[in-house]
Amino acid sequence: MCKAFDDMMRDSREEGYMRCERLMEKLNQVLIASKRIDDLVHASTDREYRQKLMMELGIV
């Protein structure tokens, strides 16, 4: 039972990681296409700013 639970938890973490990665890729693409390089740099180090941009751009 523990192995099944561990596998399920690992799969869930992997799915969450992949979703986050896809969102970051989309944000990066939109910011680059819009020539918003300063926003791209800021978003790379500031989680709250990154989330604000994703909301603003309709990514999430």
Backbone hydrogen bonds in HBPLUS format (Angstrom, degrees):
<---DONOR---> <-ACCEPTOR-->    atom                        ^
c    i                          cat <-CA-CA->   ^        H-A-AA   ^      H-
h    n   atom  resd res      DA  || num        DHA   H-A  angle D-A-AA Bond
n    s   type  num  typ     dist DA aas  dist angle  dist       angle   num
A0005-PHE N   A0001-MET O   3.05 MM   4  6.32 158.3  2.09 150.0 156.2     1
A0006-ASP N   A0002-CYS O   2.78 MM   4  5.99 162.3  1.82 151.7 157.0     2
A0007-ASP N   A0003-LYS O   2.86 MM   4  6.05 158.9  1.90 149.9 155.6     3
A0008-MET N   A0004-ALA O   2.95 MM   4  6.12 155.2  2.01 144.0 150.9     4
A0009-MET N   A0005-PHE O   2.90 MM   4  6.14 159.7  1.94 153.9 159.1     5
A0010-ARG N   A0006-ASP O   2.94 MM   4  6.12 158.6  1.98 148.4 154.3     6
A0011-ASP N   A0007-ASP O   2.92 MM   4  6.11 162.3  1.95 149.4 154.2     7
A0012-SER N   A0008-MET O   2.99 MM   4  6.18 154.5  2.06 144.6 151.7     8
A0013-ARG N   A0009-MET O   2.97 MM   4  6.24 158.1  2.02 149.3 154.7     9
A0014-GLU N   A0010-ARG O   2.93 MM   4  6.17 160.5  1.97 151.8 157.3    10
A0015-GLU N   A0011-ASP O   2.94 MM   4  6.17 156.8  2.00 148.6 154.5    11
A0016-GLY N   A0012-SER O   2.99 MM   4  6.22 158.1  2.04 147.4 153.4    12
A0017-TYR N   A0013-ARG O   2.89 MM   4  6.10 156.4  1.94 149.8 156.5    13
A0018-MET N   A0014-GLU O   2.94 MM   4  6.15 160.4  1.98 149.3 154.2    14
A0019-ARG N   A0015-GLU O   2.96 MM   4  6.16 155.9  2.01 147.7 154.2    15
A0020-CYS N   A0016-GLY O   3.01 MM   4  6.19 163.9  2.04 148.6 152.8    16
A0021-GLU N   A0017-TYR O   2.91 MM   4  6.14 156.3  1.97 147.8 154.9    17
A0022-ARG N   A0018-MET O   2.96 MM   4  6.20 155.7  2.02 147.5 153.3    18
A0023-LEU N   A0019-ARG O   3.00 MM   4  6.29 157.6  2.05 151.6 157.6    19
A0024-MET N   A0020-CYS O   2.97 MM   4  6.22 159.7  2.01 151.2 156.6    20
A0025-GLU N   A0021-GLU O   2.94 MM   4  6.17 157.2  1.99 148.3 154.7    21
A0026-LYS N   A0022-ARG O   2.99 MM   4  6.21 161.4  2.02 148.3 152.9    22
A0027-LEU N   A0023-LEU O   2.92 MM   4  6.16 165.1  1.94 152.4 156.4    23
A0028-ASN N   A0024-MET O   2.88 MM   4  6.05 168.1  1.89 153.1 156.6    24
A0029-GLN N   A0025-GLU O   2.93 MM   4  6.14 161.4  1.97 150.7 155.8    25
A0030-VAL N   A0026-LYS O   2.96 MM   4  6.18 164.4  1.98 156.1 159.7    26
A0031-LEU N   A0027-LEU O   2.93 MM   4  6.11 169.1  1.95 158.1 161.2    27
A0032-ILE N   A0028-ASN O   2.93 MM   4  6.03 161.5  1.96 151.0 156.4    28
A0033-ALA N   A0029-GLN O   2.90 MM   4  6.00 165.7  1.92 149.1 153.7    29
A0034-SER N   A0030-VAL O   2.96 MM   4  6.07 142.2  2.11 142.0 152.2    30
A0036-ARG N   A0031-LEU O   2.80 MM   5  4.98 168.2  1.81 158.1 156.3    31
A0035-LYS N   A0032-ILE O   2.93 MM   3  4.88 157.0  1.99 104.2 110.9    32
A0040-LEU N   A0036-ARG O   3.00 MM   4  6.34 150.3  2.09 146.3 155.6    33
A0041-VAL N   A0037-ILE O   2.92 MM   4  6.20 161.7  1.95 156.2 159.3    34
A0042-HIS N   A0038-ASP O   2.98 MM   4  6.17 165.5  2.00 147.4 151.7    35
A0043-ALA N   A0039-ASP O   2.80 MM   4  5.90 162.7  1.83 150.8 155.8    36
A0044-SER N   A0040-LEU O   3.09 MM   4  6.20 134.6  2.30 139.3 150.3    37
A0044-SER N   A0041-VAL O   3.22 MM   3  5.26 133.1  2.45  95.7 108.1    38
A0045-THR N   A0042-HIS O   3.20 MM   3  5.78 160.8  2.24 113.7 119.3    39
A0046-ASP N   A0042-HIS O   3.15 MM   4  6.16 125.6  2.47 145.2 160.1    40
A0050-ARG N   A0046-ASP O   2.93 MM   4  6.15 156.4  1.99 153.0 160.5    41
A0051-GLN N   A0047-ARG O   2.94 MM   4  6.23 158.3  1.99 152.8 157.9    42
A0052-LYS N   A0048-GLU O   2.95 MM   4  6.18 154.2  2.02 144.9 152.4    43
A0053-LEU N   A0049-TYR O   2.91 MM   4  6.19 159.0  1.96 151.6 156.4    44
A0054-MET N   A0050-ARG O   2.98 MM   4  6.24 157.3  2.03 148.2 154.6    45
A0055-MET N   A0051-GLN O   3.01 MM   4  6.24 155.6  2.07 148.4 154.2    46
A0056-GLU N   A0052-LYS O   2.91 MM   4  6.12 164.6  1.94 151.1 155.8    47
A0057-LEU N   A0053-LEU O   2.84 MM   4  5.98 153.8  1.91 152.8 159.0    48
A0059-ILE N   A0054-MET O   2.80 MM   5  4.89 152.2  1.87 153.7 154.9    49
A0058-GLY N   A0055-MET O   3.17 MM   3  5.13 157.8  2.23 101.8 108.6    50
